[in-house]
């Protein structure tokens, strides 16, 4: 992997490569906690600017409802990797893939509240969109059938309650437009001084 390419995209690698660290001297950054297949997706994204994540074969139908077996948990893992690497462009790319996926598949990353809240910091936009899914789609079976009711952290339910109050009756209107459809830019990370998304 070219050092300039990865250090220009990731603050994590920039610090590891250019700092006074063992990794800088050796030219090797060891990532023993990260699955090779997950890093491979990041690696290819760096070089090609595209997330090579499969859509086909990732879905099944249960009681007439389409669900995702692999794709949505995989996107969660990729976002966690982007957060670890402090690569905001990659996090935004994963967020776009998530929004495209839920729009196409009509499936959502439910049952992942504990993992998301344990691995991502307060204020994370992945936390925000997960909460918004619960507020705006408001499928009551998610709380029971996915295990979130038993394993979800208290902070997660507090965030849902707060977001529900803020959304008010708009979230229950028959012609409601989901916030991630209306303005996906609000789920993107824009460092201070960087331009916002260009609205189509």
Residue pairs with C-beta under 8 A, 6 or more apart in sequence:
1 43
1 46
3 17
3 27
5 46
5 47
6 13
6 17
6 46
7 13
7 14
7 17
7 18
8 14
9 46
9 87
9 89
9 90
10 85
10 86
10 87
10 90
11 85
11 86
11 87
12 84
12 85
12 86
12 87
13 29
13 85
15 21
16 23
16 24
16 29
17 23
17 24
17 27
17 29
18 24
23 29
23 30
31 39
34 81
34 84
35 77
38 74
38 77
38 78
38 81
39 81
41 51
41 52
41 53
41 78
42 78
42 81
42 82
42 85
42 87
42 90
44 50
44 52
45 51
45 52
45 90
45 93
51 78
51 93
51 94
51 97
53 71
53 74
53 75
53 78
53 97
54 70
54 71
55 71
55 101
55 104
55 105
57 70
58 68
58 69
58 70
58 71
59 66
59 67
59 68
59 69
59 71
59 105
59 107
60 66
60 67
60 69
61 67
65 106
65 107
66 105
66 106
66 107
67 107
68 101
68 105
68 107
71 101
71 105
72 98
72 101
72 102
72 107
72 108
72 109
72 112
73 109
73 112
75 94
75 97
75 98
75 101
75 109
76 109
76 112
76 115
76 116
76 126
78 90
78 94
78 97
79 91
79 94
79 95
79 98
79 120
79 126
80 119
80 120
81 90
82 88
82 90
82 91
82 94
83 91
83 119
83 120
83 121
83 124
83 126
88 189
88 190
88 191
91 125
91 126
91 189
92 188
92 189
95 125
95 126
95 129
95 184
95 187
95 188
96 184
98 109
98 129
99 129
99 180
99 181
99 184
99 187
101 107
102 108
102 109
102 133
102 180
103 181
108 133
108 137
108 139
108 142
109 116
109 130
109 133
110 133
110 134
110 139
110 142
110 146
110 148
111 142
111 146
111 147
111 148
112 130
113 130
113 148
113 151
113 152
113 153
113 156
114 148
114 151
114 152
114 153
114 156
116 124
116 126
116 127
116 130
117 127
117 152
117 153
117 155
117 156
118 153
120 126
120 127
122 155
125 186
125 187
125 188
125 189
127 156
127 159
128 187
129 180
129 187
130 156
131 156
131 159
131 160
131 163
132 163
132 178
132 179
132 180
134 142
134 160
135 160
135 163
135 164
135 167
135 171
136 167
136 171
136 176
136 178
136 179
137 178
138 171
138 172
142 148
143 149
148 156
164 171
170 176
179 186
180 187
183 199
184 197
185 196
185 197
185 199
188 197
190 196
190 197
